[in-house]
Amino acid sequence: MKHCLRALIFLCSFSTFAQLQPFKITGTLTDQETQKPLESATVYVERAKDSTLVTYTITDQNGAFSVQERVGVKDLKIYISYVGFETFQKDIILNSEEINLGTIKMKTDSNTLDEVVLTSRAPITIKKDTLEFNVKSFKTKKDANVEDLLKKLPGVEVDPEGQITVNGKPVNKILVNGKPFFGDDPTITTRNLTKEIIEKVQVTDTKTDSEAFAGEASDGQNKTINLTIKEENNKGVFGRVAAGGGTDERYEFAGFFNRFDNDQRISVLAGGNNINSAGFSFGEIRKMFGGGRNIFTSSDGSFGIDGRQFGGGQGIVRSKNGGANYADSYGEKIEISADHFYAGSNSEDRSSVQRENILPDRRFFTNSNSETFTENNNNNTNVRLDIKADSTFLINLNPSFTYGTGNRRVASNEASRNEDNELLNQADASRFSENITRSFRNGLDITKKFGDKGASVSLNIDTEFENNDAERFLESNTEVFGDTPSVLNRNQFTDEKFTLDSYNARVSYRMPLLAKKLYLNPSFTHREDVRNSTESTFDFNEDTQQFSDFNQALSTNFKYTNRRSTPSLGLQYNTDKLNANVSASYVFRTLENNDQLRPQTSFEQDFEALEFNTYLNYRFSPKASLYANYRLSNRPPDVEQLQPFQDVSDPLNIITGNPNLEPANEHSLYGGYNAFDFQNGTGFGFWSNASFTQNQVVPQTIVDENLVRTTTYTNVDGNYYFYGSGNYSKKIKLDTIREVKIRASGSVSTNRNINFNNGVEYAANSTTYSPDVRITFTWKNLFEFIPNYRVSFTNTTYDLESFDDRKFVRHSAGIETATFFPEKLEWRNNIDYNYNPDVAAGFQRSVVFWNSTLAYSVLKDQGTLTLKVYDLLGQNNNTRRTATANYIQDSQSTVLERYVMLSFSWKFNSLGKKGEVNDGGMFQF
């Protein structure tokens, strides 16, 4: 029966394919007035009967185009759309396979530019700096969300964690009608807004509000997606609620409510679970583990995926989250948006570590175990206020408030032995801490434009105030054996206070040398960070039964100041195709440490350094661009690295700062090229980045005969890093219902690190090659099949004879499947296989991790019943092996084990034309 069904499907598909008529339409586009070719015009073909999109393309630099497809009808319409010109249309009757329309002369449109864009039905519209997709032209499954839609757009990639790239460039901002939606987390937008309310998807280079207002070009390295909502869908309410329960007392619940009233938007969300999902999960079939899932950790050390941390922790995490968002406009001059998030979590984790430590002249072994219980509660409020006083004056105000509490309880033990299995030291400790965090941040940007040549002045003032209070309790016993045995018992209380006052002001002027093309950009920046840190430690007094004996050796009280002034001068050149900038800065830096407990360790140091930055972005066409950047930056050491205070809080690990450290100078370079052929569905890109660091700060550790480690810091030269990668994608449309998408990529990285092992300096050189391939086969309305494979080769060499060079090979493969029949039933599987042949004997070399979900639509597709199985084969484990020059370590910790969960999700939607009830919806405003 099964084979008969497969044969029937194949015969039906073959019969359909055989009846389709191929066609190819070619032509050339020119401006009627200038006779010049028009590049990047949109050419699209629709069925004459019902205006269904058949295919589309973009004209090349010579104005030429070619569209081809197979269809089951003879009557078609071809449209050619270009911003600023009247749309060309022509009826096509397929009497032959090839039709040449010759030269088509486009007439200038008398409408404004905005009117042309708004009335265009073209699948893709390309302007100078904007790529716009018409949502109606891209078919998705019923009830698709924005993330499902983005995956259908040419040149757009969405990974399993929701990270988006457009032609290889990451998307770091998503807007709804030009405004932020629920802060900076894009997955809340893409996974909860549905496609049906979106009209267009616009992709632009990311700019700050000040850059956009002043008309400045960005560096082009990040993209912004703006989702425009249909006018008739901009009034009403929509959202969803969901809940689920499963085996091992697993649960999840979530709710999402939105009220749109033209410019005013109000959104509320809440959720909670104990399945390590730190984000929000509505039981969706592909997002069943939310945004912060801890999938697995295999024996080779690879581990799961973490997204935005609404609440966090390792091991088993129980989280609860809630938030609200408000956005509105007051006239044409004022826009405001505000959001508040609450995140709470409780976690428990039990871990054990076995480490073989490698020294130049000997080895020793350390075993440790710990139990950790953590609770965190955090509240964050953000406000964004934009005041456009007039067409030349803009004020942006962005205050942010944070309040958090937490506590942590840890019980641990550790023991170290030599090569003869003799016990050299051991330690047991019990720790408990409570903390309160309060912070305020504010950004103020003021921009003023002058004249019509592009002149502007801007003032940016950023402030940050942070206040942390903590109380810590410690009970520990440390024993050192050998020739000079010792025992140290501690029962202590520490009152910890930390404050940060940070001020950063920048004023810049944009002086046009050539109107709207060449600019001279002088600027001046002053920043001051002042940190006050106090740790007052008290030993327990047996007589008074209180923590009353002040322990100065374990206490600190210092004020650390990092002050710098930076004058800069830059030159910027912008055209339609080229954006280039070069700037030089000179940093005057003062580092000052004032130690109230140990005045002899106070210090003040002055540094001066040159910083340099340049970038270039060249757009060959809207389909292809090249970019590059070079930066020289100066980084000071951390206060802990500089402060000449001996930290003996861990008797087996003593740390002392080095006040003679120099700031590090890092030379970094990145560049890339990407291109996408809309006609052939072919994309290609490569990018790389490299860095070379002078005066890199690294730790220097000495281990004595009793395995007590003493660490300080020093500067080294010679560290470098290089990473390069490339990818190629190709979409092959077999017919109107089947397509194959192939994506092949590869990367290479190499780095050199200078380190110390028991006082001996050495260099480690490591190179990794990682090719991978992913194939997506889609049979419309039936199924998807997505296999992938990746292999990684790593070779590490050392210039010390006592260190063995290391080679690793790791394999990973996966299969994603989805079936969509019967019509209301959806079944998805995600199978990951990892194999590491290089682990030691006794460790699991391979692991198969299988998640499966089954979803059924009910209540006229408003409800979804979902059954999901996490780790169906029960192979999830957190055993890993890590190998470095200094040690080989085996570890394991608590993981989420197999469970089965049944969930129900219900959505509601009253969005409709001019606020009217849509399809019998439940709400009307």
N, C-alpha and C positions, 0 to 999 in steps of 0.2 A: 504493500500500500504506500509506504514511504517513497519507494523508488518511482512508483506511478505518478505520485504527486509532483516529484521533481521533474519528471519527464513532461508532464502537462504544462508546468510553469515554463520550462525551456521552450516547448513548441509554441506556446502562446507568444512568448517574447520574440522568438525567431520569426513567427508569422507577422507580428506587428512591425518588426524591423524591416522585413522584406517589402512591406507595403509603403514604407516611407520613401518619399521622393527627395533626392539630394538636390541642393541648389547652391550656387555661388554668385554673389552680386559684388561687382567691383566699380570703382569710380574714383574721381579726384575732386577735391573741394578747393575753391579759390574765392577770394574777396572780389565781388563784382566791380568795385571801384578801383582797387589797386592791382588786381590780378595776382596778388600774392597768395601762396598756398596757406590754408588754415589748418594748423596743427592742433590736435587734441579736441576736435569736434566729436560729438557722440553720434554714432550711426546705429540705429536699432530697427529691427524688423518685428512687426506684429501680425497676428492673424487678422484678416479683414473682418471675419465674422464676429469675434468677441474681444478684440484688442488684446489678446494674450501675447505676452512677449515671447518671441521665438529665439532671437539671439541679438547680440550687439557687439560693437567694437569701437575703437578710437582711431582717428586719422593720424598718420605718421607725420614727420616733419615736412614731407613733400605734399601733404594734404591727401595722400592716397589712402584708400580703405578697401577691405575685402571681408565680406561676411559670408559664412557658409554653414549649412545645417541640413538636417533631414526633417521633412514635415509630411503630414498626411493630408494636407489641403493644397489647393492650387492658388487661392486668392490671398495675397499678402499686401501689406502696406509697409513702405520704408520711410523712416523719418530721420532727418539730420538736424541736430540741435547744436547751436554754438552761441555762447553768451554774447549779446550785443547784435545778433543777427536774427532775421526771421527764420522760423523753423521750416525746413523744406520737407515736403511729403509727396509720395508718388505711389499709385497703385501698381502692384506687380502681379502678373499672371504667369505662373510657371509653365511655360511652353518649352523651355530648354534648361539644361543644368547650369549654364553659365550666362549671366546677364551683365553687360557692361553699360553703365550709365554715363560713361564719358566724363567730361568736365562739368561740374555743377557750380554755378556762380551764385554765391550767397548774397542776399540783399541785407543792408544794414537795417536794424529794427529801430523804429522811432520811439519805442517804449524805453523806460529807464532800465538800468541794470538789474535792480531788485525785482522789477516786474517780470523780467525775462526768467529769472531764477525761480520765482514762485510759481509760474505757470508751466514750467517745463515738466514733461512726462518722461524725459530721458532717464534710463536706468542709472547712468553716471553723468555728472556734469563736472568738468574740470575748469577751475578758474586759476588765477595766478598762484594763490597760496591755499586753495581749498579744494578738496576732493569730496563730492557730494553724491550720495547714493539715494535713489528713490526706493523706499521700502517695498512698495507694491510690486516692483519688478523682480523681487527675490523670494522664491517660494520656500516655505519652511513647513514643518509639521504644525498641526493644529495646536493651539495653546502655547506657541513658542514664546520664550522670553527674549530679551535683548541679546543675551549671550548666544542663543541659538541663531538669531539673525546675523550677528557679527561673523559667525563661522561660515556663513554663506557668501559673504562679500569677498570679491577678488582682492588678493593681497593682504587680507586680514587673517591673523592666526590667534587662536585662543587656547592656552594650555590648560591642563586639568585643574590648576589652581586659580584660573580666571584671569591670569596675566595676559594682556593683549599686546600684539605688535602689528604694525601696519607697514608693509614693505620692509620688514626687518627692524623697524624702529619702535621702541616701547611706548605704550600709551600711559601717561602718568596723570591724566586728568580726564574726567568724564563729566559733562554738564548736561542739564536738561533745560531746554529753551534758554541756553546761555548762562544758567545759574548753577551753582553747586547743589548736589542732591545728597544729603546725608554725609557731609564731610568729605574726606579724601579716600574713602574705601570704595573702589569702583565696583566690586562684586555685589554690594548692596543694590546698586543701580541695575547692573546687567542681569542679575539673577532674580530680580523681583519685579521689574517693570516688564510688561508684556509687549510683544511686537505690535499688537493690534492698535495701540494708541500712538505709535510712532509714525511720523510721516517721512522724515528724511534723516539720514545719518551723515553728518558733516565732519570731515577730518582735516585738521589744520596743524601747523607747527605750534608747539606750546609756547606761550608768551605770558609774562606777568601782566597784571592789569595796567601797570605803568607803561610797559613796552607797547602793548596793544593800543593804548590811548594816544601815545606819542607817535605811533606809526613806525616804531623800531622793528628791525628784523631780529628774530631769535637765532640761536645757534643751530636750530633744526635737528637736534638730537633726540627730542621727545615729541610725541604727538598728543593732541587733545581731540577727543570725540565729543561733539555736541549733538544731542538727540532733540530734534524738533518735534513737538507734539501737534497733531492735527488740531486746527482751531475748534472743531466741533467736539474734540475729545479733551478739551482743556477745562471742563467744568463737570464736576461730579465726584463720586467716591469709588475707590476700588481697593482691593487688598486680598488677603487670604489668612486662614488660620489652619493650624495642623497640630496633631498630637500622635504619639506612638508609644507602645510598650513592648517589651520583649523579654527573652530569657535572661537569667542572671540579674534580674531587676533592672535591666537597661530601659531608659526612657528618653524621650525628647518631646518638646513642645515649642511652638512658635506662633507669633501673630504679627501681621503687617497691615496697617491701615493708612490710606492716603485720601486726602480731600483736596482737589484741585478746583480753584475758582479763578480762572484766567491767570493773572500775575501772582495770586496768592496760593501758596502750597503749604499744607500741613500733613506731616507724616509721623506715624508712631509705630514702633516695633518692640517686640519683647520675645524672649526665648530662653530655653534652658535644656540641659541634657547631661547625661553622664557617659557619653560615648566619645569623649575627647574631641568634640566638635566645638571649637572656640567661637565660631561664627553663628549663623542662623541657618537652620535646616527646616525645610517644609516637607520633608519626605519625598522630595522630587527624586526621580529615578536616577538621574546622573549626579545630583548634588547630595546624595544620601548621607555623606559624612561631613557636610558643612565645609566651611572655609578653612578650618585649622585642624585637619585630621592628622593623627599620628598613625600612618598606615602600618608600617612594620619596620623592623630592623633585622636584617639578615646577618648571617655569620661573617659576611665580608665587610660589614661595617656600614653599608648603605642603609639609610633609614627614611622615614616617612616625610610627609609634607606638612609644613606649617604656614598658615596664612596670617592674616591680621590677628593679633592677640587681643581679643576682647577680655578674656580672662585666661590665665595660663598656668603652667606647671608641667612636670613630667610624671610619668606613670599613669594612673587612672585619674582623670580630671572630671569633676562635676562643676559645671559652669551655669551661670544665669546672667542674662543680659537684657538691657532695655534702653530705649532711646527715643528721642523726638526731634523733629526737624521742622523749621518754619522759614518760609521765604516769601517776600512780598516786595512790591514796588509802590512808592508814594510819588505819584506824578512821574515826570520824565527825568527828575534829578536825583532821586534817592532810591537805592535798592538795599534791602537788608535780608540777611539769612542768618539763622542761628540753629545750633543743634546741641543736644545734651546726650551723653552716653553714660550708662552705668554698666560696669562689668564686675562680676564676682565669680570667684572660683575656689574650689577646695581640691587638693590633690594629695595623693599618697604614692610613694615610690620606695621600693626596696632594691638596693643594688649591691653588687659585689664585683671587685676588681682584683685580678691577679696580674702583676707586672714584673717582668724581668728587666732590670735596669742595667744598662751597658756603660761601663767606664773604660777609659783607655787601658787600665791595668787589671781590672777585675769586674765581676758582676755581682749583683745582689738582687734579692727577690722580696717583693712587698705584696702582702695580701690585705685587703680592706673591705669592710662591709658597712652599710649605712641604711638607716630608715629615716625617711623625710616626710613630714606632714606640713602642708602649706595652705594658708588661707589668705586671699587677697580681695579687696573691695576698692574699686576705683570709680571716680566720677570725673567726667571731662565736659566742659562747656566751651563752645566756640561761637564767636559772633563775627559776622562780616558786614561792614557798612561801606557802601560806595556812594559818594556824594559828587555829582557832576554839576558844579556850580554854573558852568556854561560850556560852550564847545571847546574852550581852551584850558579849563581848570578842573582837575579831578583830585579828590581826596579818598583814599582807601584806609579803613581802620579795621584791624583784625585782632581783637583781644581774645585770650584763651585762659580758662581757669581749670585747675586740676586739684582734686582732693582724693587721697587714697589712704587706706589703712591695711595692715597685714600682720600676720604672725607666722612664725616658722619654728618647728620643733624637729631637731635632728639628733639621732643617736648613732654613734659611729665607733668603729674599732679598727686598728691598723697594727700590723706586725711586719718587721723586716728581718730577713735571714741572709747569711752569707752563702757562698758556694758549697760550704760543708754542712749546710742546713742548721747552723748555729744561730739561735735567736740573739739579735743584736739590739733591737729596741722594740717597744710596743707602746701603744697609746689607746686609751678609751676616753670618749668624751660624750657629754650630753649638753645640748645647747637649746636655748629657747629665746626668741626675740619677738618684739612687737615694734611696729613702726607707724608713723604718721607722716604723710607727704602732702605739702601744699605748694602750689606754684601758680604764678601769673605771668603770662607772656602777652606782649602786644606789639603789633607791627603798624606803623603809620607811614603811608606813602603819599606824598604830595607832588603832583605833576602839573607843570604849566607850559603850554605851547605858545610860541611866538611866530607871527607871520605865516607865510605860506610856503616856506622853503624847508621846513622840517626842524626848525630850532626848538629846543625845549630845555627846561631845567627841572630837576627832580630832587626831592629830599626824602630820604628813607631813615626812619628811626625805629630800631628794634630794642625792646627792653625785656628782661626776664628776671623774675625774682622767685627763688625757690627756698623752701624751709623744710628740713627733714628732722624729725625727732625719733629716736629709737632707744629702747631699753633691751639690754642683752644679759642673759644669765648663762654661766658656764660652770660645769663641773667636769674635771678631767683628771686623769692619772697618766703620767708619762714615765716610763722606765727605760733607762739606758743601761745596757749590760757591758761586758768586756772588762778591760783593765781598770777603767775608771767609772764604775757603776754609779748611777744616780737615780733618784726618784723625785718627781715633781708633782705634787697634788695642788689643784686649783679649785676654789669655790668662789666665784667672782660675779660681780654685777657691774655693768658698764652703762653709763648714761651718755648717749651720743647725740650731738647736735651738729647740724650742717646747714649753712646758708650760702646762697649764690646770688650775687647782684651783678647783672650783666647789662651793659649799655653798648649799643652799636649805632653810629650815625654816619650817614654817607650823603654827600651832596655832589651832584654831577651836572655837567652842562653839555648839551649837544649842539655843536656849532657847525652849521652847514658851510662847507667849502664849495661844493657843487650842489645846487638845489636838489634835495631829495635823493642824492646819490652818495656824495662823499662828505663825511662828518669828522670833525675833530672832537674828541670826548675827554676833556679834563675832569678829574674827580678827586675827592679827598674823603678818606674814611678814618674814623677814630673808634676804637673798640676797647672796652675795659671790662675784664671779668675779675670779680673779687670773691674768693671762696674763704669762708670761715669754718673751720672744722675743730670740734672739741670732743674728745673721748675721755671721760672721767671714769676710771676703773677703781673699784673698791673690793678689797678682800673681805671674806666673811670672818667676823670676830666671834670666837667661841664664847668669850666672856659675856659680851652684850647680846649675842645671838642676832646681830645685824651686820649688814655690809657697811662697815664704818671705817675700815683701814684703807686710806688712799694709797694706791699703787702707782707711783710715778713712772716706773719703767714701762708700764703698759698703758699709760695715758698720754694724750696729745692735746695741744691747744695752739693752733697756728692759723695765720691769715696769709693766703696766697693770692698774689695779684699778677695778672697777665695783661699788660697795657701795650697797645700798639697803635701807631699812626702811620697811614699809608697814603701818600700822594700818588696819583696815577695819571697817565696820559695815553689815550688810545686813538686809533684811526679806524674808521669803519666805512666800507664801501658796499652799496647795495644796488643791484639791478634786478631785472626780472629773472635772470638766470644765476647771478652770483651774489652771495653774501659773504663778505670777508671782514675780519676784524683782527687788529693787532694792538696789544696794550702792554705797557711796562709799568711796574709799581716798585716803589722802594719802601721797605718796611723798617720802621724804627720801633724796636720791641724792648720792653723792660719786664723782667721776671723778678718778682720780689717775694720772699718768704720771711714772715715774722713769727718766730716760735716763742710763745709766752712761757712755756715750761723749760725750754732749753735755749736761752738766748744765744749761746755759742754756735748753734746750728742755723741761725738766721743768715740770710744772704740776699744780695741784690745783684742782678746781672743785666747788662745792656747788650743787645744784639742789633745788627743791621744786616739787611739782606735784600737782594734784587729778586723780584718775582716777575714772571713773564707769562703772557697768555695770548694765543692766537688761534683762530679757527677759520675754516673755509668750507662753504657749502655751495657746490655748483650743480645746478639743475640742467642736465642735458635736454630733458623734456619732462613733461608731467609723469612720464613712465620711468625715468631713470635719474639718479642723482649720485654725486660723489661728495664725501665730507671728510674733513681731517681736522685735528686739533693738537696743539702742543702747549704744555703748561709746565712752568717751573714754579714750585711752591715751597714755602718754608714752614716747617712744623716744629714747635718747641717740645721738649720732653714733658711728660706728665709730672705733676707735683710729687707723686709717690716715687718717681724715678729720681727726682732731683733732691728731695729732702734728706739730709744726712742723719736721719733718725733710724736707729736700729729697732725694727719691729720684731719682738720676741713673743708675740701672741701665740704662735705655734712653735713650741720648743724644738721641734724637729725640722722646721723650715724658718730660718732667720733671714730677714730681708733688710738691707741697708741701701739708702739712696746715694746718689753720686752728684754733688753740686757742681762738678766740673763738666757735666755733659754739655754737648753742643747741640743746637737745633739741627734737624735733618733737612736736607735739600733734596726734593724729589723731582726728577724729570719724567714727565708722563706724556705719552703720545698715543692717540687713537685715530683711526680712520676707517672708512668703509665705502662700499658701493652697493647700490641695490637697484633693481629694475623689475618691472612687471609688465608683461604683454597681455593686455586685457582680451585680445582676440583669441590667442592660443591658450590662455590660462596658464602661462608659464612665468615663473618668478625665479630670480637669481640674485644672490647677494653674498657679500663677504665683508667681514670687519675684523679689526684687530686692535689690541691695545698693548702697550709696553711701558715699563717704568724702570728707572735706574735711580738708586738712592745713595746719596753721600751722607755720612755721619748717621747711619741708621742706628737707633738705640736698641740694644739687645741685652738679655739677661746673661750674667756670668756667675755660674754656680760652682762651689767647691763642696765636695762630699768627704767628710772625715772618716776615720776608721770605725766610728760608731754610727755611721750613716746619717749624721746630722748635716743638713744642707744649709749652706750659707750663700746667699745670693746678693749680688749688687748689679749695676748696669754700666755699660760702656758703649762707646761709638765705634762702628765699623764701616768700612767702605767695601763696595763690590757687590751688594745685593741688587739683583735685577729680576724682572718678570716679563714674560711675553705670552700673549694668548691670541690665537687667530682661529677664526671659524668661517664656514661658508655653508650655504644651502642652495638647493635647487628644487623647485616644485613644478609639477606639470599636471594639469587637469585634462583627462581624456574622456570626452563624452561619447560613449558607445552608441547611444540613441537617446530618445527623449526621456527615458525612464532610468537609464543606467549610466553611471560614470565612475571613473577611477581617478583618484588623485594620488600621485606619487611625490613623496618628499624625502630627499636624501640630503644628509648634512654630515659635516665632519669638523673636528676641532683639533688643535695642537696647542699645547702649553709647555713652557719650559721656564724654570726659575732657578736662581742660585741664591742660597742663603748662607751667610756667615754666622756661625754660632760657636759656643764654647761647651766643651765636655770636661768637667772637672779641671777647669783652668786651661785646657788645651784648645786652641783655636782650630776650627776646621770649616770646610766648605762642603755643602751638599748641593748637588746638581740633579734636578729631577725633570723628566720629560714625559708627557702623556699624550697619546694619540687616541682619539675616540670617534670612529665613524658610526653612523647609525642611519637607518632607513625606516620609513613609515608609509604604509600603503592603505588608502581608504577606498573601499569599494561600496558604492551606494546603489541600491535597487529601490527606486522611489516607492514609498508606501509599503514596502515589504521588509527590507532589512539593511543593516550596515555591517560590514566586516572590516576590522582595522587591525592588522598585524603590525608589529614593530620589533626591531632588533637593534641592539647596541653592544659594541665590544670596546673595551678600554685596555690599552697597553701602557704600563708605567715602568720607567726605568730610572732608578736613583743610584747615583754614585757618590762616594765620599773620598776625600783626599787624606784620610787617616787609615793606616793599615789595619788597625784594630776594628774598624767598621766594615762589615760585609756589604757589598753592593747588593741592591734588591731589585727584583723584577716581579711585576704583578700583571696578571691578565684576568679581567672580570667580564662576564657575559650577562646580559639581561635581555629578556624577550617578553613580549606581551601580546595579548589578543583582547580586543574589545569587540563585542558583538551586540547587536540590537535587532530585534524583530518587532514589526508593527502590525502583525495580523494575528488573530482577527482584529477588526478596525479599532476597538477600544482597548485592546490589550497590548502592552509594551513590556518586553523582556530584555534586560540588559545584563551583560556579564563583563567583568574586568579581571583578567588573569595576568598576573605578573610572575615571571620566572627569573630567578637570579642564580648564577653559578660562579663560584670562585674556586678554582683548582689549587690555589696557593696557600690555603689555610692549613694549619697543623693537623696532624692526625688526631682523631677524636672530635673534631669540630665538623658541624654540618656544612657540607660544601654547596649544597643547592637547597632552594626553598621555593615552593609554589604558593602564591598568595591569590586567592580567588574570592571576589565579591560578586554577589548575584542579587538582582532585584527584579520584581515582577509587579507591574502597576496596571490597574484597571480603572477606566474612566466611568464615572456614574453621575447621576443628577444632571443630565444634558451637558456633560463635560465640565461641570463646575466642581465636581468632587473627584478625588483620586484616592483609591485604596492601594497601598503599597506594602508588599512583603519583601523584606530584604534580609540577606544572610551575609554577615561579616566574617571573613576568613573561613569559607566553607570547608576547607580541608583541615582546619585546625593547625596550621603550620606557622602561625605568627610567633616570632620569638625575638628577643632583644639581645641575643648573644652576638658579640662582635669581636673581631681581632684587629688591633691597630699596631702598625709597625713603623717606627721612626729610627733615626740614628741613635737615639739615647735609650730607647726602650722598646719592648714588645709586650703588648697588653691585651689581655682577654677580659671582657666584662659582660655583665648581664644585668638587666633591671626589669621592673614590672612593665607589662604590656597589656593592652586590651586584647582579650581572647574572644574566641568565636561566640557569636550570639545571633539570634533570630528575632526580628522585630516586625510588628504589624503597625502601620501608620495610616492615618486618614488626613487628607488635605482638602479644604474647601475654599474656593475663591468667590469673590463677589465683585461686581463691576456695574456701575450706573453711568459711566461716561458715555455721552451721546451728543448728538448735534445740538449746539447751543445750550447744553445742559439738560436736554430732554432725556427721559428715561430710555435706555437702550435695551432692546430685546427683553422688555418686561423686567428690567432690573429692579432691585429691592429699594433703592434709595434715590432721592431726587432733592437737589438743592437749588 
